């Protein structure tokens, strides 16, 4: 078995720490994913990164090296991003950086099993980087098509009832509020037309029967006025 020098062991330990960070980021992306395909993709990424962590740890232990128990600090800036596409790009950048270091190690490592571990990790990261970059572009394009849609939805859900269009009779999305529609219909039903000084009652078809509410004498007077 080819022994690894101290610098290579230290590099493998740092790679292990940042691989753990990648697992943590993948777990956070799984929890935040809203589509099944995305959850499955992130689960695959995280699973492959867990395997990489196990393989790196095994290589270090076989070399009788002290195995680091730390996690890389890259996880914090990645999860602190505000937008989904920014988080995907930050995650892809982190994986790309891991691959650059794996390539550098492959230039100096001759042990067959250690090289296989680095090559497997490189292949897993490569497809994950491509997937994240493509999905980030798709998401950014959909957001740019209607940059205010997501904000309008959040604001409409968060505002108190009186601030979503109470003065205009509309809801937060510009549509008439249900209570305003009901109130308007009630007012229309109550406001019967006035005929000859009397409120007419509405018939079934919207016709009026104002004369039906007059007494006989009133009807005679009314006919006399009409003949004049």
C-alpha positions, 0 to 999 in steps of 0.5 A: 500500500502506497503511503500518503505524505502529510500534505496529501493527508491534510488535503484529504481531510479538508476535502472531507470537511467540505464534502460534509458541508455539501451534504448539509447543503443538499439536505437543506435543498431537499427540505426546501424543494417544492417539486418531486423531481428536484427533491429526487435530484438533491437526494441523489446529490446528497447520497453520493456526497455521503458515500464520498465522505465515507470513502474519504474517511476510510482512506484516511483511517487506512493511512493511520491519519487523524480524521477531522470531525469538522464541517467546512464553513462553506455551508453558511454563505450558501444557505444565507443566499436570498434567492433560490437560483443564487443558492443553486449557483453557490452550491454549484460553485462549492462543488466545482471548487471541490472538483478542482481540489480533487483534480489537484490531488489526482496529480500526486496520488498514486494509491489506486483506491484513493484515486478511485475515491477521488474520481468517483467524487469528481464524477458525482460533483460534475453532474450535480454542478451541471444540473444546478446551473441549468435549474438556476437559469430556468428559475431565474428566467421564470422569475424575470418574466414576472419579477413582482408575482412572488412579492405580490403573493407574499404581500397579499397573504401578509397584509391585514384585511383592511389593507388589501383593497378595503377602500376600493372594494377589491381584494389584493389581486384587484378582484372585487371582494366577496363582501362588496359583491354581496352588499351591492346585490343587496342594495340593488334588490332594496332600491326598487324604482319609484313610479307615480310617487310610490315605490314599486314592488319587483315582480319575478321577471323584474317587472313592477306592480306599483298600482297594486299597492293603491287603494280603489280611491287612489286608483280612481284619482290616478285614472282621472289625472291620466285622462286629463 
